[in-house]
Amino acid sequence: MSTSHTSVNSTRDQADETTLRFGVVGLGFGRCHAKVLSAMEGVELVAVADLHPEEQGIDLEPWAAKLGARGYRDGLRMLAEETLDAVVIAVPPKSRERLVTAAGERGVAIFLEKPFAADEADSAAMTEVLGRFPGLPVMVDFCLRHLPAVARLRELLDGPLGEGLLVNADLVLPRHDSPAWVWDPAVGNGVVNENTCHMLDTLCFLLGEPVSVQAAGGSYLGSPLEDGVGVVVGFASGATAVLTGGALGAEAMRTPATLSVYSRHGQARLTGRDHMFAGLEWAEAGAEAPVQETWQLPSRGDISAYALAHFAQSLKTGSAPSPGRAAGVRAVRLAVAIREALTSGAAVKV
């Protein structure tokens, strides 16, 4: 943690040293982060902020009070008036720079909701801002890699299954599920950048650095930007992933998530719903029967609970939270490359 952040901690009572003080800015999906944090051991949700909480259906002061927090209509004011260890910034990318700067100047660690940025220019600008605070812990909310099933698969690929060679993955949102800002090229820049990025990060977590992209698809339902894509991603290791993404799903199907990996010494398959993986089936090449492992999924609103727990634990131990800012930059670069490949019909280097 940065020097200024450490000095904030040092002013607290000895009895409170292990309790992290959190704030949340942006109560769209950020309301889910706030509820998770309000119930998390070793964490105190101190304050929440949103410029227009009524647009989220929230009566701010009583809603915040139920979580044991104070409510603000200005995130900058919240950061100025509260003593915080960490803040969740869950506003659209174009509204983040001043919040990130204010948090960085105060040594407040940042849990940044995806996408990291709208496009590569925005990504470069955010990287420059964060670069002013090199010791500041920053984590991007690519929460799928923290689900127990995905973490277990990573262990298996490092162990008996060997490295992944060929992967097929599927994550497609329901149609009409995304707010309008997602489709604005200057803000969310499309569902691939804003949501399919979850699976793009998961593929990189499992297979390493991407080097090339090929893509087909387009705007099948008249969306402002592509709403369905089929993508082939090549990795530096020689592995290949085939990904289906977009927003063509049916709400009643509850956003099924699947990922099959064929590895050096075997095979595995993740399955789940509501963006999350709950089941893992795997076998070494010579096995007589597969191993079945299952986990109880949290509610859809609690999808980031494992990621937030990792973030909090990292702050307490002084270790770097993962994924950090570099993973956010990479996911934006991949989304931009997918659109370029759609337009050109050719493979694009990442």
N, C-alpha and C positions, 0 to 999 in steps of 0.2 A: 504494500500500500504506500501511497505517496507520503512525503514528510508532513505536509499540511494535514493529511487525513489522520496520520498517527498522532499529531498534536491534538486533534479533536478528541480522539479516544482518551488521551492522557488526562483530560479535564474531568472525566466521569468518575463517579464513586467506584471504589474497588468492587463493590457488590454487583455493579452493572457492567463490568468490563467484558463479559462474555455475551451481552445482549447487543445485537446489531439494530440500529435505528434506521428504518426504511421509510422512504416516501414513494409515491406513485404519481406520475403525471400522465394524464390521458386515460379517461374512464370508458373508452369503447371496450376493447378487449382488456385494457388495463384494469378494469373492475375485477376480472378474474385473478389477475396477479395480486391485487389488493386482498381479496378474500383468502387466497392461499397464504399470503404473508401474515395475515391477522391470526392465523391458526398455527403458525410454524413455531416450533420450540426454538428458543434462543434468538428470536426476532421480535422486535416491537414495530408494528405499523404505526408510525407517528402521524403521518399526514397524507392526504390525497388531494389532487388538483385537476380541474378541468375547466376550460374557458366557458363551455356551454353544457353543463351537466344535464340540463333539461332535455337536450337533444338525445341524450343516452337514456332518458326515462328515469333520471336520478334526481331526487330531492336531496341536494348535496349535504347539508349539515346533518340531518337525521341519519342519512345513509352512512356517512363517515362515522358518526357517533356510534352506530351499531357495531362498527369494526374497531372501536376504541381509538379512532383517529380524528384529527381536525381536518376540516374541508376548506380548500382554497379555490378561488376562481382564476388564479394566476399561478402557474408553476414557478415562474421566476420569483415571485413573492414568497412562495413556499420555501424555495431553496435559500432565500435570503434570511428568512425569519426562523427557520427550524435548524436544529443541530442534528445532522444526518450522517450516517456512515455510508449509505447507499441509496440510489434512486432508480426506480424503474421508469424509463422513458418510453411511453407507448403511444406517442403521437405520430402522425404521418411524417415521412422523411423530410419534407420541405419545412416543417415547423420545429426542427430539432436543434439547429445550430446554436441558438442563444441558450437553450436549456443545457446542452452539452457543455458549452463554454462556462456557464454559471456553475455547473456541477464540478467541472475540472478545476476552476479557480478556487473552489472550496475543499478540494480533495475528497469529493464525494464519489465513491465508486458507482459505475453505471452499468445497469442491465438494460440493454437496448433491444427493443422489439424489432423483429425483422419486418420488411427488408432493411438492410443496412443503408441503402440509398436508392434513389429512383433510377439513376443511370451512371455511367462511368464518370462523367464530369461531377455529378453530385457526390459520387463515391470518393473522388479525389479531394473534393472540398472537405468532406467529413473526415477523411484521413488526415488532412492538414490541420484541422481543428483539434483532433485527438492527439496529433503529434506534438502539440504544445504541452501536453501532460503525459510524458513518457512513462512515468511510474504509476499512472492511474489504472486500477483494475477496470477493464471493460469486457463485458461478455455480451455476445449476440444471442438472442433467444431462438437458436436452432435446437428446439427441445427434443426432437425425435432421437438424436444420438444419446440422450440421457435416459430414455426408457429402458427398463431392465432387459427387455428382450433384445434390443439392439446392442446394448453393452455386452450381453452374453454372447451374441453372434460375433462381436469384435474379438472376444476372448477365444472363441473357437477358431477363428481365422488365424489368430496368433498361435494357436495350439494344434489340436489334432486334425482340423480340416485343411490347414495350410492356406496360402493366400488365395483371395478371390480371383477368378479368371473371367467369368462371364456372369452378368447379373441382368435380371429382368425386373423392373420396378414399376409400380402403378400407384399414382395418387392424383385423383381428379375430383375437384370440388363440385358440389351441386351447382347447377346453373342458377344465376340470379342470387347467389349467396353473398357476393362481395359488395361492399359499399362503393359508392360512385368514385371516391378518390382513388381506388385501386386501378381504375381504367384511365385515369388522367396520366398522360405520358410524362408530365412534369412532377408527379407525386408518387403514385404507386407503380406506374409504367407497366401495368398488365398483371394478369394472374400468375404468369410464369415467374415474374420477378417477385411478386408479393406472396405467393403460396407454394407453387411448385418448387421454389427455392428450398423448402423443407427437405424434399427428397434429394435435390441436388447436393445439399450439404451432407445428408446421410450417405450418399454414394461416395463422396469424397472421404468421409470418415472411415468407410469400409475399404476403399480401393486406393486412396492416395490422391496425388495431384493430377487433375485433368489436363490434357494437352490438345484435344480437338473435339469439335462438335459437328454433327450432321443433323438436319432436322427437316421434317415435313409437317404440314398441317395448315392452320389458318383460323379465320374467324368464321366458324361454321354457323353460328346462330346470330350473326350480325353484330357481335360485340365490337366495341371501338378498336380493340387490339385482339391478337390471336387468343382463342378460347379453347383450342385443342391442339396438342403437339405430340408428335412421336419423335424422340430424340435418341441419337446414338452418341455416347460420350466415350472417347478414347482416353486412357490414362497412361502416365509415364511408365508404369509397371508393365504395360502391355495388356492390361485388363480392358474389357469392353463392357459398357452398361447400356441397356436399352430401356428408355423411360417413356411412359405415357403420362402426360400432365395436362392441366387446363381446368376448365369449368363447364363440363358437359354432363355432370352426374345428376342423378335423381335424389332428392332430399330423403326419400324413404329408404334408400340404400345406406345412408349414414356414412358416407365417405369411406368406403373400404380402402384399406392400405395393404399392399402385398409387395413382397420382395423375395425373389428366388436367386440364390447364388450357387454357382457351380465352381468348386474350388480345386486346388491341387490334389487334395486327398479325399474329397467327398462332395457333399451337397447339403444345402440348408434352405429353409423357406420360412419367412416371417409372414404372419397374417394378423389382421385386426380390423378395427372400424374407428370412425370418428377421428381420422388422421393418425391413430395410434396403433402400435403393434402389441398384441396380447399373447400370441402363440408363436412358438419356434419348434420346427421339426427338422432334425438333422441326422445325418449318418455318414460315417466314413465309407469309402468305396467298397470295402469288403464286408461290411456289417450285414447281419442277417435281418435286422429290423431297425427302423429309425427310432431315435430318442424323441419323445414328446415333452416339451416344457411349456407351461402356461403361467400367466400372471393376471391378477385382477386389475383391470384398467380403472383409472380414475374417471370422473365425469369429464366431458369435453372441456368444460371450463377450467378444469385442473390440469390440463395437458402440460403446463409448464412447471408443475410442482417439483418434478425431479431436477429440472434445470435450475430452478430457484434454490433448491436445497444444496445443489452443487456450488452455486454462486456464493451462498452464505457460508458454507464450509470453507471455501477457498479464501474468503475474506478473513475468517477466523484463524486459519493456519498460515496465511501469508503466501499461499501458492497462487499461481496464475490461473484464473478461471478459463474454461474452454467450452465452446469455441470463442476465440477473441476476435478482434477487429479484422485480422487477415482473412478469416473465414467469411466475414461479411462482404469484404471486397471481392473475394473469389466467387461468391454466389451471384453477385451483381454482374461480374464479368461473364459468367456462364449464361445468364439470362440474356444479356446483350448479344452474345455470340449465337445463341439459339435464334434470335430474331434475324440476325445477319444471315445465318444459314437458311432460314425460311425465305428470305428475300432473294438470295443469290442462287440457291439450289446447290451450293458447293460446300465442301467441308471448310470449317473455319478453325484456325488455330486459336487456342485460348492463351 
